[in-house]
Amino acid sequence: MDQSTYRARFRGDSELRYAFWVDPSKYKPGARGLIYDQSGLHTTATPAWFDQASVEYPEVKPPHWPGEGAVFYALDTDRFGDGSNAETGAQSFTKHLDYVQGLGVNGIWLNAVHVDSGDTIEDAHRADWHVVAEAGTPPKSVDGIAAPTPSESKGWRITLADADANTLIHSGGANGVLDRRWDRLVFGFVRDTTIAPSTVASGLQNLRWDYPDAVADQMILRLAGPGRPRPSAIFRADRKRLLQVWLLLLTLPGVPVIDAGDEIGIQDTDSAMQWNPTQQDSALLDSVRKLVSARTSRPSLYRGEYRALNLDNQTHVFGFSRLDRREATIVLINNSDDGQEVHVSVAQFGTADLHDLYGNMSFSVNGTTLTLTLPGHGFAFIGS
């Protein structure tokens, strides 16, 4: 976008109805400025055009707090305890609150609402966390609700969708979305070596284009969920691929949700939380904690601009950057069985302070080009 041109991509069956010009950095329905439609250019001297467009395409305003580094931990309190009478319902969450805090998350996602869920919500609010409830009629004290068609609420209303939910959002029926096309794209790329990096890059971009920017920036990202295969079950002993999906969950734009037990490698979809240390994958748990810490502490990861890197498909490497005013983050994912040499232009990031954020990769910077070799199904997590 520049001072005289607005460029947009439309679906094949769509037509341009209204386009508002505010200034070089803002574009949103309902704004006052210039307007262009099929009959030509108009100004604020023809307010009927603005009023009609504002009615047909109202501005979607989700709450701002999910975009400030929110990472949710999803659980069902009836399945979170150790099975004893002392750890049932809300008591299980209270008993293991220190564990949840140790993960570094800052929000709770209730997979189900029970008679004592008010106590869980109170504990979470006391820890200064937000709470989302996946329920048709959630308690009034929650900060957000999630359902295929969320009930009326002044808070965050998240629609659970398997496909484009833009119609519901624009009608005012929701101001947030969990779109299952996201995890299908992520799992598909990591699992299938024949999927080109440009395919996943365009798929993710098209998914974002389906929603208003404010909704796309806060799209719920979730690898599993009730009744769905867990990441450790999908990849079994393939630790490299498993870490790739965790890295994508916690670095792509959106709001990540971690399902209880996924961070310790539980494979059974219907399994309750496992508190026996000998049954936990401690190495995976350490990795998840490290990635959550990066997500919540690096502004580039939770509010930074997302840019797919223009890499050769022949390298089988999908890469992107997250840019904030103070820092940059670069993520590279190799979905091939073979090692790949990668060259990334880093002129726009600055090179003086680039370092490995995960501790698994060495690289060199020559001028404005970063060079490294990614092992088969390896990744790089680099930042300034």
N, C-alpha and C positions, 0 to 999 in steps of 0.2 A: 504494500500500500504506500502511495506517495501523495503529494499534494493534489494531484489531478486524476488519479486512477484508483479504482477499487477492483481487485481481482478476486473472484470467488469460484469455487467448484460446485457444480450442481449435479444431482442425479439425472439420469437420462429421461425420466418421466416427470421432471419438475419444471416449473416455470417461475420466472422472476416476478414477484409481487411487489415487494418494497425493499429498497436499499437506502439506509440512512447514512449520511456523512456527518460526522461530528468534528473530528480532527484527525491528524495522521496516526493517532494511537488508540482511538476509541471507535467501536462500532457496536451498536446495541439497539434492539427494538425500543421504540417509544421515545427516542432522543429527538431533540430539536436541532435542526440544522438544514442541510440540503437533502432532498429525497429524489430518488430516481426510480421510475417504474416503467411499465410497457408503453406508456404514453408520453414519456419524456421527463425532463428535469423540472422540479418544483422547488419552491423555497418556503420559508415560514409564512409567507404571505398567503399560502393556501393551506391553512391549518387542518382542513377537513381530511387531507391525505394523512397527516400525522395521527389524527384522532382515530381514523378508521384502522390504520395499521396497528396502533397501540392496543386496540380492542382485539384484533385478530391474532396478534403476536405479542402478548404481554411479556414484560421483562420477568425472567425467572431469577429469584433471589434466594439461593440457599444461604444458610448461616455461614458466617466467615470462619468460625473456629475449626471446622474440619480441615481447612487449608493451612492451618498453622502447626503442622507436624503431627497430626493425629495418627495413631496406630492402635487399632482395636484388637482385643483378645476376646474371641468368641467362645462361649461355654454354655452348658446347661447345668445349673447347680445340682440337679438331681443325679448327674453323672460325673461330678467333679470331685467327689470325696473318695475315701479309701474303702467305702462299703460298710464301715462301722456305723453304729447308731449315733456316734458323736460327730459324724461327718455326713450329714444328710441335708439336702436343700441349701438354704442360705448359710448354714453353719459350715459347709464345705468351702465356700468362698472366703468366709472370715478366717477359717483355719489356715488357708493357703494364700492369704493376701500378700504375705512377704514374698512368696515365690513369684506371683504375678508382677509385683513391683520390681523384682529382680530381673524380669525380662526386659524392662525398659518401656513397656507399653504405657499409654496414657488414656485408654478408653476401654470400656467393656461393652461387648455385643452379646445380648442375651438371646440364645437360640430358642428359648421357650420361657414363658412367664408362668410362675407358680404362686401359690397363695402367700408365700413368704418372700417373694421377689422384692418387695418394698425394702426389706432389710439389706438385700444385696445392693440395691440402688443407693441406699443410704451410705453403706460402706464405701462404695465407689465415689460418691460425691464428697465424702469426708476425705478421700485421698486426692481430691481435686481432679477427678476423671469425669468425662462425659459418658453417658450410657445410651445405647441404642437397643431397642427391644424388637425382636422379630416376632410380631404378633398382630393379630387383627385388632384387638382392643388392648393396648398396652397401658400400664399405669401412667397417670398424668405426670408423674415426677421424672419421666425419662426425657432425654434431650433429643431423641430421634426415634422414629419408628420405621420398620422395614416390612413390606408386604407387597404382593403383586399389585394391589391397589390400596395404598396407604389411607388410613382414616384421616379425618380432618385434624389438623394440629398446627400450632404456630411455630413448631420447631422444624427439624430436618425430617423430611418425608421421602423415604427411599423406596423406589419401585424395584422389585425383584423381577428381572426380565431375562428371557432367553433370546430376544431379538430386539430390534429398534423400538425403544419406548418413548420416542420423541413426541408422539401425538399426545400421550398422557401427560407428559411434562408441560407441553405448551398449552394444554387445556387447564393447567393449574392443579392437576391431580397428584403431582409429586414435584419435588425440587431437588431430587437426587436419584441416582440409579446404580444398581449392580447389574451389569450386562454380561451374561455368561459367554458372550462372544469373546470377551477379553481373555478368560482363562483357556478357551479353546485355541486361540491364537498362540498363546505362550506355550502351552503344553505341546501343541502341534509342532512348533518350530524346534523346541528342545529335543523332542522325540524323533523327528523325521529329518534325516540328513538330506533329503531331496528338496526340502522347502528352502527356497532362496531367501537370503536376508531381505531383499527388496520386497518380497511378498509379505513378510511379517511387518516390515516398516510401513508399507502402504495400508495393510489391514488395520494396524493400530491407529494410523492417521485417519482413515475413513471412519473408524469407530468414534473417534473424537469429533469428527465433523458432523456426526449424527445428532449432536447435542449442543445446546448453548455453551459457550466457553466456561461460564461459572459452574455448570454442571459437569462438563468434561474434566475440568481441573480437579473436581472432588469425586470423581467416579470411584465407586467401591471396587477394590481389587481383592479377590479372594481365590485361593487355590483349591479349596475344598468346600466344606459345609455339610450340614446334616444330610446323611444318606448318599453322599458323594465319595468317590475313591480318594483316599488320602495320598499326598505326594509321595510318601515313602513306600506306599503300596504300588504306585505306578512305576517307580524307578527301582524298587527293590534294592539291590546291592550297588546300583550305579550312582555312587556318591557324587561324581562330577556333574551329571545331569541334574541331580537333586539340588545341588548348590546353585546351579544356574537358574532354576525357577525361583528359588528363594531370593536370589539377587535381583531378578526382574520384579518380583513382588514388591521389594522394598526400595527400588530405585526409579521405577516408571511413575509418571504423573498419576495421581489419584490418592485414595485413602486406603492403606492396606488393612486387611483383617486376617489375623492369625487364628486358626482353629485350635482349641486346646488339645494338646497331644501331638499335633503335627510337629511341633518344635523338638520333641524328644523321639521322633521316629515311629510313632504308633502306626501300624499298617491296617488293622482291622477297622473298617468303617464304623461298626457299631460298638467298638470298645469304649469303655469308660476311661477316664484319666488314669494313668499308671504312675503310682507314687513310689514304687520299689526302684531304688537307684540302679539295681542290677538289670532292670528291664528298660532303662532309659538310654538313649543314644546321647551320651554326654558331649561327644565331639560336635554333633549337629546342634545341640542346645547352645554350645559356646558360639558356633557360627551365627546362629539366629540372633543371639544377644548382641553380637558385634554389628550385625547389619541393622538391627533395630536402633542401636545407639547412633549409628551413622545417619539413619533416616530422621531421627528426632532432633539431632544436633546440627545438621548441615542444611542451612536455608536453601541451597541450590536443589536439594532433593525434595523438599516439601513445597516450595513455591517457585522454584526456578523454571525458566523457559526450557521446554523440551525441543531438541533438534535431533532428528535422525542423521547419522553421519553417512556421507556418500562414499560407501566402500564397494569395492568390486565384488559382485556375487560369487566370482570364482574362489574367493577366499573363504566363503561359507561363514563369514563373520558379520553379525548384526551389531551395530554400535550406535550409541546416541550420547548426547551431552545434555547436562542440566546446568543452566547458567543463571546465576544470581549476581547482583551488583558486586558482591564481595568475594565470590568464589565460583569455581567451576568443577563439575564432576563428569568424568568420562566412564562409560560402561561398554565393554566389548564382550561378546558372547560367540564362541566358536561352536557351531553345531555339527562339525564334521569329525570323522574318526582320526584325521591326520592333523599334525601341527601346521599352523598357518602363520606366515610372516605378515604383519600388518603395519601399514604406514598411515598415520593420522596427522592431518594439518592441525597444529595447535596455536596458530598465530593469534586467534581471537581469545585464547584462554590465558595467554602469558605462560612462560615456561619456567620461570625461576623457582617456583614453589611446588611444582608438580611432584606428587609422591604417591606411593602405593597405599591405598586405604585398607586393604584386606591383609596384606602381608604374604602374598603368594606369587608376586610377579616382579621381574626386573625389566627395565626398559631404558632406552637411551633417547635423548633429544638432540638432534643436529639442526641448528638453526630453528626453523619453525615446524619441523617434522618429528613426530614421536614414532619410534620404531620398537616393536617387540614381537616375540614369537609366542603365539598362544598354543598350548598343547591341545591335542584332540579333546573336544568337549570341555575345554578350559575357559576361563574368563579373566578379565582384567577390570579392576575397580580403582580408578585413579582420580585424584583430585588436587586442587590447589589449596 
